[in-house]
Amino acid sequence: MLNTQVSGLKAVPDAVGDESQICLTSDTSYCIHTNGAGKQVSITNVAAEQANFTVVFDEEGDHAWQDGNGNCLREGTGGVLKMENGPCVISDDSDNWEHSQGSNVWKNVETGDEMYVKSDENGDYVWASTAPPLGTWINWNAPT
């Protein structure tokens, strides 16, 4: 039997707690770097700068991730992907991400915007948009 905890209005299954980096699928050496609470995240290929994320919500393809400082990865104003100054709020869909079965394209639950980066260069910022610009990188390996 699946053991669950209730957090807000949604049940939290046992898959919560999985941990790894969030990296590009086409160049797995580039992963998200957090840059601190309240700031936009970027990518880096410097292993010591790559953030570990822990799954804090996992239900029916929806996920929420927090970094080692307990701050939530979320979509902010203007499609900016940033580290919230605090934990994920499960009932706030800006904190939740989804992907189709077999897909590595992650979409924000609230906006439907896809997570992307413009290139695989150190320091490039990570964004979200319903229509990422042509030539951007939209496929990510993430803990589930």
N, C-alpha and C positions, 0 to 999 in steps of 0.2 A: 504494500500500500504506500502511496506517495505521501510523504510527510510535508505539510505546508504550514506556513505562518501567514497570518493576515496582516498586511501593511496597507493602511488606507482602505480602498475599496477592492484591491486586487490581491489574489493569493500569490505567495512567493514559493515556487517549487524548490526542491533540493539542488538544482543545478547552480543556484546562487553560490558564489564563492570561487568559481573558476577564475583563473587569473592568467594574464599574459599581456604582451604589448598589442597595440593596434597598428598594423603595418600594411603597406601597399602589397597587393598580391603579385604585381608584376615586377617588383623590386623589393623583396622582403627585408633588405638591409635598411630601408627607410621606414621609420616608425614615428608615432606621435611623441613630441616633446611638449610638456605642459606649460612651461614659462611662468608658472605661478597662478594663484587664485585670482580670478577676475580678468585674466588676460587670455588673448587669443592663442590657441595652440598652433604649433608648427610641426614640421617633420625634421628628422635628423637621422644620419647613418652612424652617429657616434653612440656606441652601445651604452656607455655610462650615462648618456643624456636621455635615453628612451624610457618613457614612463610605463610602469606596470599598472594595468587596470584590473579591477575586480568586478565581476558581475554582481550587482546588488539587486537586480530584478531580471527575471527570465520567465516569460509566460507567453505562449502562443506566438513565438517569433519576435516579441517585444523584449528589448534589453535596456538596461541602464548600467552605466559603468562609473566607478569612482576610482580616483588615483590613490596612492599610498597615504596621502594626507587627508583622505575622506572627502575630497571635493569632486563634484559631479561634472562629467563631460556633457555639455548641452549646447543647443543652438541658441545664440543670442540674437539681438537686433541686427538687421542687415546681413543675415546669413553667416555671421561670425561664429565659428566653433570655439568655445572657450571653456575654461574650468570655472565652474560656479564657486563662489566662496561659501562652501558648505556641502552637505550631502545631497544626494538625489531625493527628490520628492516624487514618489511613485505616481501620485495622482496628477502631476504636472507633465503633460505629454511632451513638453520641450526637452525634458530630461530623458525621454525614451526613444529608442531607435529600433527599426525593424528591417528585416530583409526577407525576400522570398526564398522558399526552400531551394537550396542549391545555388543561390546567388550570393555574391560578395559585395553587392551594392547596398549600402546602408542608408535608409531614409529616416528622417525625423518623423516621429509619429504625429506630432501636432501639425507640421507644415507640409509634410511629404517631400521636403527638400533632401537631395542626395548629398552625402558627405563627399568632398573632393579636394584635390590639391592641384595647382597649376602645373607643377613639374616635380621631378624627384631631385630637388636641390636642398641642401641644408638650409634651414631657416624659412623655407616657403610656408606660408600660412595655410591652414586648413579652413575650408569654407563649406557652406551648404546652399544648394539652389535647386529649384525645380527643373532648371535647364542648365546644368554646368556647361561652361564654354567648351567648344570643340577642342580636342587635344588634351583635355585635362584627365587626370587619373581619378577614377571613381570606384575602383575595386579594392576592398580592404579585408584583411584577415583580422578578426577580432575575437576575444574570448566570448564563448556562448555557454 
